Amino acid sequence: MNITKKQFEEFPKVDYIFGEYMYKYKMHMDKEYRCFSKDDTFIDVKKIKAWQHSYKINYYNIMLFDKYLYMQYKDTDFSIRDIREIHIQEFLDFSYNVMKNKPITINQKLVSLRMIMKYICKYYNVLPYNIALMVPKLKIDSVKPTSISYSDIKKILSILREKNYGIRDVCICKIIMTTGMKITSVFNMKVNDVDLNNRLLRYNNLGKEFFYPIQDTLYNDLCSYMDFRSSINPKCNNLFVNSSGKPKNIRSFQIAFRNAVIKADLDEAYTAQNLRASFLYEMGRILNDENELSELTDQKIVKQYIALKENHFNDII
């Protein structure tokens, strides 16, 4: 049967082959998570949500495969014991050629099938082995991250300064480019993570504290931003807030950055994600050692104090 994209999308959810295993699989995963949590002293809401999100993705992908099998074999006595590598490969080919899924999405579907079949093989005698492991992942061509040139970032920061409260976005950019912190980590910082007296930034990640020196160029802007922040009577303890005192949205920062790039009329269509990539390139140039760079991006405190002093972007105006 040749299934079109429209037919597949409009066909309702079915409870065909995997339905009876999915509920048991969820109970199994919940039990595994509870056991894992007992040994973790820093379980938080984000971690729980990440676990739940992972299950939802797996459930969604497995149900798509279940629907595909139903639409193909509903008029036969096809059962889970009949599943072979060819059926998985045909589903992935269908997802790629008909549903127009990207390779990374195809591989996510395959991982989901490997997980449920691993569970079924371990607890039920219906499959001879995890057949999903015999289906190869699609090769994903790696795209080299874009680095922002020194002259271009100066133009971008200059335009950001022209905005109302632009000093806030300038500080965000400089923190990323002088420390290598991820955008999400920067937006999770609290006011007491800034120690202007000792010129240190502190970041707490799952109970572990990391310290970063505040470079001169960042120090001046950060002092200005802290004065601005205290004037708007913020309603939260987040370091970066909007004009009404609420936590600043990452998306709004990304849009402001993109608009600054457009206004600067640069050759490259930079995004906020390129800020950290630029830091990594700089550290790679300085260290010239893959292992050391890996350690640095893993936030090893001693390495940061040694290497960050040589960061090309420490002198950004």
TIBA-190311 format. One record per residue (C-alpha): residue number from 1; residue in one letter; x, y, z. Coordinates in Angstrom, 3 decimals. Layout:
BEGIN
+-----+---------+----------+----------+----------+
! num ! residuo !        X !        Y !        Z !
+-----+---------+----------+----------+----------+
! NUM !       A !        X !        Y !        Z !
...
+-----+---------+----------+----------+----------+
END
This chain:
BEGIN
+-----+---------+----------+----------+----------+
! num ! residuo !        X !        Y !        Z !
+-----+---------+----------+----------+----------+
!   1 !       M !    0.000 !    0.000 !    0.000 !
!   2 !       N !    1.338 !    3.425 !   -0.974 !
!   3 !       I !    0.528 !    5.858 !    1.826 !
!   4 !       T !    0.571 !    9.593 !    1.208 !
!   5 !       K !    1.651 !   12.164 !    3.764 !
!   6 !       K !   -1.892 !   13.509 !    4.043 !
!   7 !       Q !   -3.366 !   10.041 !    4.558 !
!   8 !       F !   -0.872 !    9.243 !    7.287 !
!   9 !       E !   -1.333 !   12.542 !    9.117 !
!  10 !       E !   -5.143 !   12.383 !    8.989 !
!  11 !       F !   -5.355 !    8.728 !    9.996 !
!  12 !       P !   -6.318 !    8.494 !   13.692 !
!  13 !       K !   -4.109 !    7.029 !   16.376 !
!  14 !       V !   -4.335 !    3.235 !   16.595 !
!  15 !       D !   -3.675 !    0.605 !   19.243 !
!  16 !       Y !   -2.190 !   -2.123 !   17.088 !
!  17 !       I !    0.988 !   -4.028 !   17.950 !
!  18 !       F !    2.823 !   -1.910 !   20.520 !
!  19 !       G !   -0.164 !   -0.599 !   22.449 !
!  20 !       E !   -0.174 !   -3.344 !   25.070 !
!  21 !       Y !    3.540 !   -2.859 !   25.747 !
!  22 !       M !    3.616 !    0.929 !   25.977 !
!  23 !       Y !    1.805 !    1.245 !   29.307 !
!  24 !       K !    4.032 !   -1.440 !   30.842 !
!  25 !       Y !    7.057 !    0.272 !   29.328 !
!  26 !       K !    6.072 !    3.561 !   30.972 !
!  27 !       M !    5.666 !    1.846 !   34.345 !
!  28 !       H !    9.102 !    0.317 !   33.861 !
!  29 !       M !   10.638 !    3.688 !   32.980 !
!  30 !       D !    8.996 !    5.368 !   35.981 !
!  31 !       K !   10.427 !    2.672 !   38.243 !
!  32 !       E !   13.878 !    3.117 !   36.718 !
!  33 !       Y !   13.640 !    6.858 !   37.259 !
!  34 !       R !   12.636 !    6.485 !   40.908 !
!  35 !       C !   15.611 !    4.182 !   41.525 !
!  36 !       F !   17.869 !    6.680 !   39.788 !
!  37 !       S !   16.445 !    9.541 !   41.865 !
!  38 !       K !   17.282 !    7.860 !   45.173 !
!  39 !       D !   20.992 !    8.222 !   44.444 !
!  40 !       D !   20.713 !   11.793 !   43.189 !
!  41 !       T !   20.685 !   14.478 !   45.852 !
!  42 !       F !   19.938 !   17.292 !   43.430 !
!  43 !       I !   16.774 !   16.241 !   41.575 !
!  44 !       D !   14.926 !   19.338 !   40.395 !
!  45 !       V !   11.865 !   20.184 !   38.327 !
!  46 !       K !   13.878 !   20.609 !   35.122 !
!  47 !       K !   15.343 !   17.127 !   35.469 !
!  48 !       I !   11.915 !   15.594 !   35.993 !
!  49 !       K !   10.510 !   17.466 !   33.006 !
!  50 !       A !   13.424 !   16.306 !   30.848 !
!  51 !       W !   12.716 !   12.689 !   31.809 !
!  52 !       Q !    9.014 !   13.101 !   31.036 !
!  53 !       H !    9.783 !   14.827 !   27.747 !
!  54 !       S !   12.058 !   11.956 !   26.713 !
!  55 !       Y !    9.283 !    9.448 !   27.348 !
!  56 !       K !    6.775 !   11.529 !   25.369 !
!  57 !       I !    9.097 !   11.607 !   22.355 !
!  58 !       N !    9.653 !    7.848 !   22.527 !
!  59 !       Y !    5.932 !    7.192 !   22.920 !
!  60 !       Y !    5.091 !    9.453 !   19.970 !
!  61 !       N !    7.669 !    7.812 !   17.690 !
!  62 !       I !    6.613 !    4.277 !   18.626 !
!  63 !       M !    2.956 !    5.093 !   18.031 !
!  64 !       L !    3.842 !    6.444 !   14.584 !
!  65 !       F !    5.501 !    3.131 !   13.767 !
!  66 !       D !    2.460 !    1.299 !   15.137 !
!  67 !       K !    0.158 !    3.336 !   12.904 !
!  68 !       Y !    2.368 !    2.717 !    9.889 !
!  69 !       L !    2.278 !   -1.049 !   10.469 !
!  70 !       Y !   -1.485 !   -0.957 !   10.913 !
!  71 !       M !   -2.031 !    0.907 !    7.646 !
!  72 !       Q !    0.202 !   -1.582 !    5.854 !
!  73 !       Y !   -0.889 !   -4.868 !    7.429 !
!  74 !       K !   -4.324 !   -4.352 !    9.007 !
!  75 !       D !   -5.913 !   -6.900 !    6.645 !
!  76 !       T !   -3.445 !   -9.633 !    7.611 !
!  77 !       D !   -2.626 !  -11.560 !   10.783 !
!  78 !       F !    0.598 !   -9.575 !   11.224 !
!  79 !       S !    1.876 !   -9.583 !   14.823 !
!  80 !       I !    4.871 !   -8.332 !   16.760 !
!  81 !       R !    6.599 !  -11.679 !   16.205 !
!  82 !       D !    6.592 !  -10.955 !   12.471 !
!  83 !       I !    8.522 !   -7.681 !   12.706 !
!  84 !       R !   11.871 !   -7.758 !   10.942 !
!  85 !       E !   14.550 !   -5.257 !   10.027 !
!  86 !       I !   12.914 !   -4.624 !    6.657 !
!  87 !       H !    9.740 !   -3.291 !    8.332 !
!  88 !       I !   11.720 !   -0.788 !   10.383 !
!  89 !       Q !   13.764 !    0.253 !    7.373 !
!  90 !       E !   10.610 !    0.740 !    5.286 !
!  91 !       F !    9.112 !    2.915 !    8.026 !
!  92 !       L !   12.256 !    5.052 !    8.183 !
!  93 !       D !   12.331 !    5.330 !    4.383 !
!  94 !       F !    8.680 !    6.376 !    4.460 !
!  95 !       S !    9.465 !    8.991 !    7.113 !
!  96 !       Y !   12.291 !   10.370 !    5.000 !
!  97 !       N !   10.819 !   10.220 !    1.498 !
!  98 !       V !    7.111 !   10.784 !    2.173 !
!  99 !       M !    6.920 !   12.591 !    5.519 !
! 100 !       K !   10.046 !   14.606 !    4.636 !
! 101 !       N !   11.637 !   14.119 !    8.056 !
! 102 !       K !   15.202 !   15.287 !    8.508 !
! 103 !       P !   17.953 !   12.714 !    9.175 !
! 104 !       I !   18.168 !   13.720 !   12.832 !
! 105 !       T !   14.424 !   13.036 !   13.226 !
! 106 !       I !   14.786 !    9.682 !   11.472 !
! 107 !       N !   17.532 !    8.709 !   13.893 !
! 108 !       Q !   15.403 !    9.783 !   16.857 !
! 109 !       K !   12.663 !    7.454 !   15.652 !
! 110 !       L !   15.138 !    4.604 !   15.346 !
! 111 !       V !   16.450 !    5.227 !   18.864 !
! 112 !       S !   12.883 !    5.097 !   20.198 !
! 113 !       L !   12.292 !    1.757 !   18.479 !
! 114 !       R !   15.558 !    0.401 !   19.842 !
! 115 !       M !   14.515 !    1.338 !   23.356 !
! 116 !       I !   11.073 !   -0.292 !   23.257 !
! 117 !       M !   12.448 !   -3.418 !   21.581 !
! 118 !       K !   15.222 !   -3.663 !   24.146 !
! 119 !       Y !   12.536 !   -3.645 !   26.827 !
! 120 !       I !   10.384 !   -6.202 !   24.994 !
! 121 !       C !   13.343 !   -8.529 !   24.402 !
! 122 !       K !   14.310 !   -8.388 !   28.069 !
! 123 !       Y !   10.895 !   -8.990 !   29.594 !
! 124 !       Y !    8.832 !  -10.763 !   26.910 !
! 125 !       N !    9.675 !  -13.759 !   24.758 !
! 126 !       V !    8.248 !  -12.399 !   21.506 !
! 127 !       L !   11.331 !  -11.174 !   19.639 !
! 128 !       P !   14.502 !  -13.207 !   19.008 !
! 129 !       Y !   16.723 !  -10.138 !   19.475 !
! 130 !       N !   16.589 !   -6.363 !   19.291 !
! 131 !       I !   16.077 !   -6.154 !   15.550 !
! 132 !       A !   16.153 !   -2.351 !   15.598 !
! 133 !       L !   19.874 !   -2.564 !   16.371 !
! 134 !       M !   20.406 !   -4.158 !   12.971 !
! 135 !       V !   19.065 !   -1.055 !   11.199 !
! 136 !       P !   21.776 !    1.597 !   10.741 !
! 137 !       K !   21.314 !    5.248 !   11.566 !
! 138 !       L !   21.383 !    7.816 !    8.803 !
! 139 !       K !   24.617 !    9.695 !    8.436 !
! 140 !       I !   24.230 !   13.333 !    9.405 !
! 141 !       D !   26.578 !   15.712 !    7.651 !
! 142 !       S !   28.182 !   17.914 !   10.258 !
! 143 !       V !   27.967 !   21.638 !    9.648 !
! 144 !       K !   30.879 !   23.689 !   10.886 !
! 145 !       P !   29.632 !   26.270 !   13.415 !
! 146 !       T !   30.046 !   29.888 !   12.398 !
! 147 !       S !   32.441 !   32.093 !   14.305 !
! 148 !       I !   31.754 !   35.821 !   14.628 !
! 149 !       S !   34.672 !   37.985 !   13.580 !
! 150 !       Y !   36.067 !   40.569 !   15.989 !
! 151 !       S !   35.012 !   43.491 !   13.788 !
! 152 !       D !   31.493 !   42.121 !   13.312 !
! 153 !       I !   30.811 !   41.569 !   17.011 !
! 154 !       K !   31.912 !   45.145 !   17.712 !
! 155 !       K !   29.310 !   46.379 !   15.210 !
! 156 !       I !   26.618 !   44.152 !   16.709 !
! 157 !       L !   27.333 !   45.310 !   20.263 !
! 158 !       S !   27.364 !   48.930 !   19.152 !
! 159 !       I !   23.857 !   48.559 !   17.696 !
! 160 !       L !   22.597 !   46.686 !   20.752 !
! 161 !       R !   23.742 !   49.595 !   22.941 !
! 162 !       E !   21.429 !   51.939 !   21.031 !
! 163 !       K !   18.341 !   50.063 !   22.260 !
! 164 !       N !   16.490 !   50.837 !   25.455 !
! 165 !       Y !   18.119 !   48.663 !   28.115 !
! 166 !       G !   20.605 !   47.531 !   25.459 !
! 167 !       I !   23.337 !   47.296 !   28.093 !
! 168 !       R !   21.594 !   44.132 !   29.310 !
! 169 !       D !   21.959 !   42.379 !   25.934 !
! 170 !       V !   25.548 !   43.582 !   25.648 !
! 171 !       C !   26.340 !   41.983 !   29.021 !
! 172 !       I !   24.735 !   38.710 !   27.953 !
! 173 !       C !   26.857 !   38.645 !   24.793 !
! 174 !       K !   30.062 !   39.441 !   26.641 !
! 175 !       I !   29.475 !   36.835 !   29.345 !
! 176 !       I !   29.064 !   34.149 !   26.691 !
! 177 !       M !   32.062 !   35.274 !   24.658 !
! 178 !       T !   34.428 !   35.664 !   27.610 !
! 179 !       T !   33.412 !   32.571 !   29.593 !
! 180 !       G !   31.927 !   30.137 !   27.065 !
! 181 !       M !   28.779 !   29.657 !   29.147 !
! 182 !       K !   25.695 !   28.407 !   27.333 !
! 183 !       I !   22.865 !   30.869 !   26.735 !
! 184 !       T !   20.518 !   28.886 !   28.972 !
! 185 !       S !   23.101 !   28.914 !   31.762 !
! 186 !       V !   23.513 !   32.682 !   31.502 !
! 187 !       F !   19.754 !   33.199 !   31.748 !
! 188 !       N !   19.614 !   30.947 !   34.820 !
! 189 !       M !   22.081 !   33.128 !   36.723 !
! 190 !       K !   20.931 !   34.953 !   39.845 !
! 191 !       V !   21.894 !   38.380 !   41.157 !
! 192 !       N !   24.058 !   36.919 !   43.916 !
! 193 !       D !   26.061 !   35.048 !   41.269 !
! 194 !       V !   27.755 !   38.359 !   40.438 !
! 195 !       D !   30.600 !   39.404 !   42.743 !
! 196 !       L !   31.758 !   42.776 !   41.462 !
! 197 !       N !   34.109 !   43.337 !   44.399 !
! 198 !       N !   36.170 !   40.253 !   43.580 !
! 199 !       R !   35.322 !   40.409 !   39.880 !
! 200 !       L !   33.878 !   36.911 !   39.731 !
! 201 !       L !   30.858 !   35.274 !   38.161 !
! 202 !       R !   29.505 !   32.186 !   39.870 !
! 203 !       Y !   27.391 !   29.544 !   38.179 !
! 204 !       N !   25.701 !   26.668 !   39.999 !
! 205 !       N !   25.087 !   23.557 !   37.917 !
! 206 !       L !   23.378 !   20.675 !   39.741 !
! 207 !       G !   25.072 !   21.510 !   43.011 !
! 208 !       K !   28.509 !   22.178 !   41.520 !
! 209 !       E !   29.851 !   25.717 !   41.537 !
! 210 !       F !   31.995 !   27.185 !   38.776 !
! 211 !       F !   33.742 !   30.547 !   38.938 !
! 212 !       Y !   34.676 !   32.832 !   36.053 !
! 213 !       P !   36.814 !   35.977 !   36.191 !
! 214 !       I !   35.047 !   39.155 !   35.065 !
! 215 !       Q !   37.200 !   40.763 !   32.391 !
! 216 !       D !   37.654 !   44.550 !   32.337 !
! 217 !       T !   35.419 !   45.120 !   29.331 !
! 218 !       L !   32.603 !   43.097 !   30.905 !
! 219 !       Y !   33.118 !   44.633 !   34.345 !
! 220 !       N !   32.293 !   48.174 !   33.231 !
! 221 !       D !   29.145 !   47.120 !   31.395 !
! 222 !       L !   28.053 !   44.821 !   34.208 !
! 223 !       C !   28.346 !   47.679 !   36.718 !
! 224 !       S !   26.138 !   49.822 !   34.472 !
! 225 !       Y !   23.623 !   47.014 !   34.069 !
! 226 !       M !   23.407 !   46.356 !   37.821 !
! 227 !       D !   22.615 !   50.057 !   38.355 !
! 228 !       F !   19.867 !   49.819 !   35.725 !
! 229 !       R !   18.510 !   46.630 !   37.234 !
! 230 !       S !   18.191 !   48.119 !   40.708 !
! 231 !       S !   16.206 !   51.058 !   39.285 !
! 232 !       I !   13.325 !   48.950 !   37.931 !
! 233 !       N !   12.444 !   47.256 !   41.236 !
! 234 !       P !   12.754 !   43.679 !   39.907 !
! 235 !       K !   10.218 !   41.128 !   41.133 !
! 236 !       C !   12.578 !   38.177 !   40.914 !
! 237 !       N !   16.142 !   37.191 !   41.741 !
! 238 !       N !   17.162 !   36.454 !   38.141 !
! 239 !       L !   20.195 !   38.379 !   36.975 !
! 240 !       F !   18.669 !   39.325 !   33.645 !
! 241 !       V !   15.184 !   40.820 !   33.744 !
! 242 !       N !   12.938 !   42.743 !   31.363 !
! 243 !       S !   11.702 !   46.319 !   31.800 !
! 244 !       S !    8.874 !   45.174 !   34.084 !
! 245 !       G !   11.224 !   43.311 !   36.414 !
! 246 !       K !   10.315 !   39.803 !   35.300 !
! 247 !       P !   12.829 !   37.192 !   34.020 !
! 248 !       K !   14.038 !   38.090 !   30.541 !
! 249 !       N !   13.015 !   35.688 !   27.803 !
! 250 !       I !   15.788 !   33.964 !   25.841 !
! 251 !       R !   13.753 !   34.294 !   22.668 !
! 252 !       S !   13.555 !   38.081 !   23.023 !
! 253 !       F !   17.343 !   38.230 !   23.334 !
! 254 !       Q !   17.779 !   36.061 !   20.235 !
! 255 !       I !   15.441 !   38.333 !   18.275 !
! 256 !       A !   17.250 !   41.470 !   19.454 !
! 257 !       F !   20.580 !   39.940 !   18.449 !
! 258 !       R !   19.268 !   38.917 !   15.029 !
! 259 !       N !   17.814 !   42.397 !   14.427 !
! 260 !       A !   21.171 !   43.941 !   15.309 !
! 261 !       V !   22.880 !   41.669 !   12.775 !
! 262 !       I !   20.380 !   42.742 !   10.098 !
! 263 !       K !   20.794 !   46.427 !   10.929 !
! 264 !       A !   24.581 !   46.077 !   10.788 !
! 265 !       D !   24.206 !   44.741 !    7.226 !
! 266 !       L !   26.829 !   42.047 !    7.750 !
! 267 !       D !   27.812 !   39.424 !    5.197 !
! 268 !       E !   27.069 !   36.585 !    7.624 !
! 269 !       A !   23.586 !   35.911 !    9.055 !
! 270 !       Y !   24.850 !   35.414 !   12.601 !
! 271 !       T !   22.631 !   34.105 !   15.384 !
! 272 !       A !   23.058 !   34.251 !   19.144 !
! 273 !       Q !   24.239 !   30.614 !   19.058 !
! 274 !       N !   27.362 !   31.759 !   17.225 !
! 275 !       L !   28.545 !   33.641 !   20.305 !
! 276 !       R !   29.614 !   30.485 !   22.139 !
! 277 !       A !   30.979 !   28.954 !   18.931 !
! 278 !       S !   33.264 !   31.983 !   18.629 !
! 279 !       F !   34.535 !   31.378 !   22.161 !
! 280 !       L !   35.252 !   27.724 !   21.364 !
! 281 !       Y !   37.177 !   28.665 !   18.231 !
! 282 !       E !   39.253 !   31.128 !   20.212 !
! 283 !       M !   40.036 !   28.556 !   22.893 !
! 284 !       G !   40.909 !   26.014 !   20.212 !
! 285 !       R !   43.337 !   28.517 !   18.714 !
! 286 !       I !   44.945 !   29.221 !   22.072 !
! 287 !       L !   45.102 !   25.675 !   23.411 !
! 288 !       N !   45.675 !   23.852 !   20.129 !
! 289 !       D !   44.820 !   20.611 !   21.932 !
! 290 !       E !   41.524 !   18.758 !   21.592 !
! 291 !       N !   41.690 !   17.181 !   25.044 !
! 292 !       E !   42.420 !   20.473 !   26.749 !
! 293 !       L !   39.611 !   22.174 !   24.834 !
! 294 !       S !   37.246 !   19.395 !   25.874 !
! 295 !       E !   38.232 !   19.910 !   29.484 !
! 296 !       L !   37.730 !   23.650 !   29.164 !
! 297 !       T !   34.257 !   23.366 !   27.704 !
! 298 !       D !   33.466 !   20.948 !   30.536 !
! 299 !       Q !   34.092 !   23.928 !   32.808 !
! 300 !       K !   37.286 !   22.947 !   34.598 !
! 301 !       I !   37.999 !   25.861 !   36.923 !
! 302 !       V !   41.814 !   25.950 !   36.722 !
! 303 !       K !   41.824 !   25.760 !   32.949 !
! 304 !       Q !   39.416 !   28.675 !   32.746 !
! 305 !       Y !   41.568 !   30.938 !   34.848 !
! 306 !       I !   44.632 !   30.116 !   32.796 !
! 307 !       A !   43.103 !   30.267 !   29.327 !
! 308 !       L !   40.420 !   32.931 !   29.625 !
! 309 !       K !   43.031 !   35.612 !   30.186 !
! 310 !       E !   44.211 !   35.061 !   26.615 !
! 311 !       N !   40.746 !   35.103 !   25.043 !
! 312 !       H !   40.737 !   37.371 !   21.979 !
! 313 !       F !   37.269 !   38.658 !   22.901 !
! 314 !       N !   38.289 !   39.892 !   26.344 !
! 315 !       D !   39.099 !   43.254 !   24.719 !
! 316 !       I !   35.730 !   43.718 !   22.990 !
! 317 !       I !   34.575 !   47.300 !   23.543 !
+-----+---------+----------+----------+----------+
END
